[in-house]
């Protein structure tokens, strides 16, 4: 019964059904502003506001250096030995995380446990990669935020808790069999087998818990939960302080790690990634949510984008032209678009606002 309920839960619905109530809001704002891509000015410090295709390395550069783990960018063409020297020179130790500089939904993210495995990964680099020290702490969360352009204050909109894909042993069945009994786990079996992450036919002791997937992404089987009960004044202050120190960031989600729930409550966390306007409030996929509650929460979040866009526009920050967005889509997805929509080089260069052109942080009381 649980497997059937999980299968039809809205967290597995197509994205366009999840975002059904957002389309009228988008059309209303697009018509009112006469800008189809009005949302691209919401984070002027991030390429296209963080819609998609932005570089993670550029976003890390906006954050205070002590807010995220030590990170090295490995450009295409860098030899494995040179890259390894760069990583070790930065003080990064194993285990570590390797991920594409441009990527989304957990694509290409992997945990690397030793130098031999890292050399193997670096020997076949086909795109710019980031090598990052594993963040401290075993608990992972998503913190959605909205910063007011005029006052400079940041509001913590929601907290998503993440339960990594794991199985509990019964002393009889191997890990793949345990996974196959759960719809969430069964969806990951083929991928995990291809990655060699299942430990062959290992049988867990009764009650033994085994974390199958160390990456906290929904596409990798992680369960997203509403963790609003972890909100505290200390946490809100920590989020406000961090975003205030990040020029040109007004709306999005920080994926963070903390040593415990109590550490998060105290505002003690480390940023893994920061995403812009395309960020999802992950708690809407809580298995305990109805689709109606999911839609209500989604609308509560996205309305902030329209308000922030209007306020920044009034302060002189212009959205990106639609043709620039279409050009990015064409390059990313291989679309063919008419020459009419091909942006000029100057338009493409203007996609990201330089720091000097960003509005002031606002007056803080």
C-alpha positions as CSV (number, residue, x, y, z in Angstrom):
1,X,0.0,0.0,0.0
2,X,2.8,2.4,0.9
3,X,4.6,1.7,-2.4
4,X,1.4,2.5,-4.3
5,X,0.8,5.7,-2.3
6,X,4.4,6.8,-3.0
7,X,4.1,6.1,-6.7
8,X,1.1,8.5,-7.1
9,X,2.4,11.2,-4.7
10,X,2.7,14.6,-6.3
11,X,6.5,14.6,-5.8
12,X,6.7,12.3,-8.9
13,X,4.4,14.3,-11.1
14,X,5.7,16.1,-14.2
15,X,7.0,19.6,-13.4
16,X,4.4,21.4,-15.5
17,X,1.6,20.0,-13.3
18,X,3.4,21.0,-10.1
19,X,3.8,24.6,-11.5
20,X,0.3,24.8,-12.9
21,X,-0.9,27.6,-10.5
22,X,2.3,29.6,-11.2
23,X,1.6,30.1,-14.9
24,X,-1.2,32.6,-14.4
25,X,0.9,34.6,-11.9
26,X,3.8,34.6,-14.4
27,X,1.5,35.8,-17.3
28,X,0.0,38.5,-15.2
29,X,3.4,39.9,-14.2
30,X,4.8,39.5,-17.7
31,X,1.9,41.4,-19.2
32,X,2.0,44.1,-16.5
33,X,5.8,44.7,-17.0
34,X,5.8,43.9,-20.8
35,X,8.9,41.8,-20.1
36,X,8.6,38.1,-20.6
37,X,11.9,37.5,-18.7
38,X,11.1,40.0,-15.9
39,X,12.4,37.6,-13.3
40,X,16.0,37.7,-14.6
41,X,16.8,40.9,-12.7
42,X,15.9,39.5,-9.3
43,X,19.5,38.5,-8.6
44,X,21.6,41.0,-10.5
45,X,24.8,39.5,-9.2
46,X,24.0,36.1,-10.8
47,X,24.0,35.4,-14.5
48,X,20.3,35.7,-15.7
49,X,19.3,35.9,-12.0
50,X,20.1,32.2,-11.7
51,X,17.4,31.1,-14.2
52,X,19.7,28.3,-15.5
53,X,23.1,27.9,-17.1
54,X,24.9,30.0,-14.5
55,X,28.3,29.1,-13.1
56,X,28.5,27.9,-9.6
57,X,32.0,29.3,-9.3
58,X,30.7,32.8,-10.0
59,X,28.1,32.4,-7.3
60,X,30.6,31.2,-4.7
61,X,32.6,34.3,-5.5
62,X,29.7,36.4,-4.2
63,X,29.6,34.7,-0.8
64,X,31.9,35.3,2.1
65,X,34.9,33.0,1.7
66,X,34.3,31.3,5.1
67,X,30.6,30.5,4.2
68,X,31.4,27.5,2.0
69,X,34.0,24.7,2.0
70,X,37.3,25.2,0.2
71,X,36.7,24.8,-3.5
72,X,38.9,24.6,-6.6
73,X,37.8,25.1,-10.2
74,X,39.4,22.7,-12.7
75,X,39.1,24.0,-16.2
76,X,38.8,21.8,-19.3
77,X,42.2,21.0,-20.6
78,X,43.9,20.9,-17.2
79,X,45.9,17.7,-16.8
80,X,44.9,15.4,-13.9
81,X,48.3,15.8,-12.2
82,X,48.1,19.6,-12.3
83,X,44.5,19.5,-11.0
84,X,45.5,17.2,-8.2
85,X,48.2,19.6,-7.2
86,X,45.7,22.5,-7.2
87,X,43.3,20.5,-5.0
88,X,46.0,19.5,-2.5
89,X,47.5,23.0,-2.5
90,X,44.1,24.4,-1.4
91,X,44.2,22.1,1.6
92,X,41.2,20.0,0.4
93,X,41.3,16.5,1.9
94,X,39.4,13.3,1.2
95,X,36.5,12.6,1.0
96,X,35.6,15.4,-1.3
97,X,32.9,16.3,-3.8
98,X,33.3,16.8,-7.6
99,X,30.6,18.5,-9.6
100,X,30.2,20.4,-12.9
101,X,30.6,24.2,-12.7
102,X,27.4,24.4,-14.8
103,X,24.8,21.9,-13.8
104,X,21.5,21.3,-12.1
105,X,19.4,18.7,-10.4
106,X,22.4,16.8,-9.1
107,X,23.8,16.0,-12.5
108,X,27.4,14.8,-12.4
109,X,27.8,15.3,-8.6
110,X,29.9,12.6,-7.0
111,X,31.6,11.8,-3.8
112,X,35.3,10.8,-4.2
113,X,37.1,8.9,-1.5
114,X,40.7,8.8,-2.5
115,X,43.4,10.2,-4.8
116,X,43.2,7.3,-7.2
117,X,39.5,7.8,-7.8
118,X,40.0,11.5,-8.2
119,X,42.7,11.0,-10.8
120,X,40.4,8.8,-12.7
121,X,37.7,11.5,-12.7
122,X,40.1,14.3,-13.6
123,X,41.6,12.2,-16.5
124,X,38.3,12.4,-18.4
125,X,37.3,16.0,-17.8
126,X,34.9,17.2,-20.6
127,X,33.6,20.4,-18.8
128,X,34.8,22.8,-16.1
129,X,34.6,21.0,-12.8
130,X,34.6,22.1,-9.1
131,X,36.4,20.1,-6.5
132,X,35.1,20.9,-3.1
133,X,35.9,19.7,0.4
134,X,33.0,17.7,2.0
135,X,31.0,20.1,4.1
136,X,31.1,19.5,7.9
137,X,28.1,17.7,9.3
138,X,25.8,14.9,8.3
139,X,22.6,16.8,8.2
140,X,21.5,18.7,5.0
141,X,18.9,21.4,4.6
142,X,17.5,23.8,2.0
143,X,16.9,27.4,3.2
144,X,14.7,29.5,1.0
145,X,15.1,33.3,1.4
146,X,13.9,36.6,0.1
147,X,15.8,39.9,0.6
148,X,14.1,43.2,0.5
149,X,16.0,45.5,-1.9
150,X,15.1,48.7,0.0
151,X,15.6,47.7,3.6
152,X,18.3,45.1,2.9
153,X,16.6,42.7,5.3
154,X,16.4,39.0,4.4
155,X,13.4,36.8,5.3
156,X,13.8,33.1,5.8
157,X,10.8,31.7,3.8
158,X,11.1,28.0,4.6
159,X,13.3,25.2,5.7
160,X,13.6,21.8,3.9
161,X,14.9,18.8,5.8
162,X,16.6,16.1,3.7
163,X,16.4,12.4,4.5
164,X,19.0,10.6,2.4
165,X,18.2,7.4,0.6
166,X,18.9,4.5,3.0
167,X,17.8,1.0,3.9
168,X,17.5,-0.9,7.2
169,X,18.8,-4.4,7.3
170,X,16.8,-7.5,8.3
171,X,19.7,-10.0,8.5
172,X,18.4,-11.9,5.4
173,X,18.2,-9.8,2.3
174,X,20.9,-8.0,0.3
175,X,20.8,-4.2,-0.1
176,X,19.3,-4.3,-3.7
177,X,16.4,-6.4,-2.5
178,X,15.7,-4.0,0.4
179,X,15.8,-1.1,-2.0
180,X,13.5,-2.8,-4.5
181,X,10.7,-3.1,-1.9
182,X,10.4,0.7,-1.7
183,X,9.2,2.8,-4.7
184,X,11.7,5.5,-4.0
185,X,14.6,3.1,-3.8
186,X,13.4,1.0,-6.8
187,X,13.6,4.1,-9.0
188,X,17.4,4.4,-8.1
189,X,18.4,0.8,-8.5
190,X,19.7,0.9,-12.1
191,X,21.7,4.1,-11.5
192,X,23.2,2.8,-8.3
193,X,24.1,-0.5,-9.9
194,X,25.9,1.3,-12.7
195,X,27.8,3.4,-10.2
196,X,28.8,0.3,-8.1
197,X,27.2,1.9,-5.0
198,X,25.2,-1.1,-3.7
199,X,28.1,-3.1,-2.2
200,X,27.2,-6.2,-4.3
201,X,25.3,-8.8,-2.3
202,X,26.1,-7.5,1.1
203,X,23.6,-8.4,3.8
204,X,23.0,-5.9,6.6
205,X,22.5,-7.0,10.2
206,X,19.0,-6.7,11.5
207,X,18.4,-3.0,12.4
208,X,21.6,-1.9,10.7
209,X,21.1,1.3,8.7
210,X,23.0,1.8,5.4
211,X,23.0,5.2,3.6
212,X,22.9,4.3,-0.1
213,X,23.2,7.8,-1.5
214,X,25.4,10.5,0.0
215,X,24.1,13.3,-2.3
216,X,21.0,15.1,-1.0
217,X,19.1,15.5,-4.2
218,X,15.5,14.5,-4.9
219,X,16.5,13.0,-8.2
220,X,18.8,10.7,-6.3
221,X,16.1,9.4,-3.9
222,X,16.4,11.9,-1.1
223,X,13.1,12.5,0.8
224,X,12.3,16.2,1.2
225,X,10.5,17.2,4.4
226,X,9.0,20.3,5.9
227,X,11.5,21.3,8.7
228,X,9.9,24.6,9.6
229,X,10.0,23.5,13.3
230,X,13.8,24.3,13.2
231,X,13.3,28.0,12.7
232,X,14.8,30.2,15.4
233,X,15.9,33.8,15.8
234,X,19.5,32.7,15.7
235,X,19.0,30.9,12.3
236,X,17.2,33.9,10.8
237,X,20.0,36.2,11.9
238,X,22.6,34.0,10.4
239,X,20.8,33.8,7.1
240,X,20.2,37.6,7.1
241,X,23.9,38.3,7.8
242,X,25.2,35.9,5.1
243,X,22.9,37.2,2.4
244,X,23.6,40.8,3.4
245,X,27.3,40.1,2.7
246,X,26.5,38.6,-0.8
247,X,26.3,41.4,-3.3
248,X,23.4,41.2,-5.9
249,X,21.6,38.2,-4.3
250,X,17.9,38.7,-3.3
251,X,16.0,35.5,-3.8
252,X,16.8,31.8,-3.9
253,X,17.8,28.8,-1.9
254,X,20.9,27.9,0.1
255,X,21.6,24.2,0.4
256,X,23.5,23.8,3.6
257,X,25.0,21.2,5.9
258,X,25.1,21.3,9.7
259,X,26.4,18.9,12.4
260,X,22.9,18.5,13.8
261,X,19.4,20.0,13.9
262,X,20.4,21.8,17.0
263,X,23.5,23.3,15.2
264,X,21.2,24.6,12.4
265,X,18.9,26.1,15.0
266,X,21.9,28.0,16.4
267,X,22.7,29.3,12.9
268,X,25.8,27.1,12.6
269,X,25.9,25.8,9.0
270,X,28.1,25.6,5.9
271,X,26.8,26.5,2.4
272,X,27.0,23.7,-0.2
273,X,25.4,25.7,-3.0
274,X,23.3,28.8,-3.6
275,X,20.7,28.8,-6.3
276,X,18.8,31.8,-7.8
277,X,15.3,32.4,-9.3
278,X,14.8,28.8,-10.4
279,X,15.1,27.5,-6.8
280,X,12.4,25.3,-5.6
281,X,11.2,25.3,-2.0
282,X,11.9,21.6,-1.5
283,X,9.5,21.1,1.3
284,X,6.6,21.2,-1.1
285,X,7.6,17.6,-2.0
286,X,7.1,16.4,1.6
287,X,5.2,13.1,1.2
288,X,2.8,14.3,3.9
289,X,1.7,17.3,1.8
290,X,-1.4,17.3,-0.4
291,X,-1.2,18.8,-3.8
292,X,-3.3,21.7,-2.6
293,X,-0.9,22.5,0.2
294,X,2.0,22.1,-2.2
295,X,0.5,24.7,-4.5
296,X,-0.3,27.0,-1.7
297,X,3.3,26.9,-0.5
298,X,4.7,27.3,-4.0
299,X,2.6,30.4,-4.6
300,X,3.7,31.9,-1.2
301,X,7.3,31.7,-2.3
302,X,7.2,32.8,-6.0
303,X,5.2,36.0,-5.3
304,X,8.3,37.4,-3.8
305,X,10.1,37.3,-7.2
306,X,7.6,39.7,-8.8
307,X,7.8,42.1,-5.9
308,X,11.6,42.1,-5.8
309,X,11.8,42.4,-9.7
310,X,9.6,45.5,-9.6
311,X,11.6,47.1,-6.8
312,X,14.9,46.5,-8.4
313,X,13.6,47.7,-11.8
314,X,12.7,51.0,-10.0
315,X,16.2,51.1,-8.7
316,X,17.6,50.8,-12.3
317,X,18.3,47.1,-12.6
318,X,16.8,45.9,-15.9
319,X,15.7,42.4,-16.8
320,X,17.5,40.4,-19.5
321,X,15.8,40.6,-22.9
322,X,13.8,37.5,-23.9
323,X,16.0,36.8,-26.9
324,X,19.0,36.4,-24.6
325,X,17.1,33.8,-22.6
326,X,16.1,32.0,-25.8
327,X,19.7,32.0,-27.0
328,X,20.8,30.4,-23.7
329,X,18.1,27.8,-24.1
330,X,19.2,27.1,-27.7
331,X,22.8,26.6,-26.6
332,X,21.8,24.4,-23.7
333,X,19.2,22.2,-25.2
334,X,20.2,22.3,-28.9
335,X,17.1,24.3,-30.0
336,X,17.1,26.0,-33.4
337,X,15.7,29.5,-33.1
338,X,15.1,32.2,-35.8
339,X,17.8,34.8,-36.5
340,X,15.3,37.4,-35.2
341,X,15.8,36.1,-31.7
342,X,19.6,35.9,-31.8
343,X,21.0,38.5,-29.4
344,X,23.8,40.8,-30.3
345,X,27.2,40.4,-28.5
346,X,26.5,43.6,-26.5
347,X,23.2,42.2,-25.3
348,X,24.8,39.0,-24.2
349,X,27.5,40.8,-22.3
350,X,24.9,42.8,-20.4
351,X,23.2,39.7,-19.0
352,X,25.0,40.0,-15.7
353,X,25.1,43.3,-13.9
354,X,28.6,44.3,-12.7
355,X,29.0,44.8,-9.0
356,X,29.3,48.6,-9.5
357,X,25.9,48.7,-11.1
358,X,24.2,46.8,-8.3
359,X,21.7,48.7,-6.1
360,X,22.8,49.6,-2.6
361,X,22.2,47.0,0.1
362,X,19.5,49.2,1.7
363,X,19.5,50.9,5.0
364,X,19.6,48.7,8.0
365,X,17.9,49.7,11.2
